[in-house]
């Protein structure tokens, strides 16, 4: 089955405890199944400008925002496939454009800026993204343990659970081991609902029963606020002192 390259959907996030996750999984059991990736350790490297223009804008919660990252579903070797994702959000709708290359090809293209090895519209869009923002570079490594489920009814309704969310500004490579600063508590789980339609009644029911509410949590935004803003504030205080 070919990898999907274009996505248009709503993405809703919910923060919950591990106990609440178990209740949601019980409700999901008759309706959903683990996808082909199942339980994975996802590695991401986020690109941003020298002054963090993309994430600064994102945490202001504008009507339109965009970001670029590379992603692997395992510890990637040079010839392993990774994904380059250009993600945009407008008026609560998420649009994602994705290309797949080997990690070596990806680094040659995005870091060393050699020509894109394929002729595709998505590749052209990502090239334009780099030209527009000019100083894009790898800025943050972000990883998490994910369980991903798809709906048995044939719809595009999907649910993911992310735990052990870690971030760092060193070793910005999909080939490296997972380590970093924890972004949520050990007993916390971030659930995401992804769909182009509505939420099924059974899911609405369990969310209501367990008092699980929608949140605007951003992994990259939280990493920026915890790691980068803190350092900038420390540097300002040192200069003032």
Beta strands, then each sheet from edge to edge (+ up, - down):
strand 1: 6-17
strand 2: 32-48
strand 3: 64-72
strand 4: 81-90
strand 5: 93-102
strand 6: 137-151
strand 7: 158-168
strand 8: 181-182
strand 9: 188-195
strand 10: 214-215
sheet 1: 8+ 7- 6+ 2- 3+ 4- 5+ 1- 9+
sheet 2: 8+ 7- 6+ 2- 3+ 4- 5+ 1- 10+
end
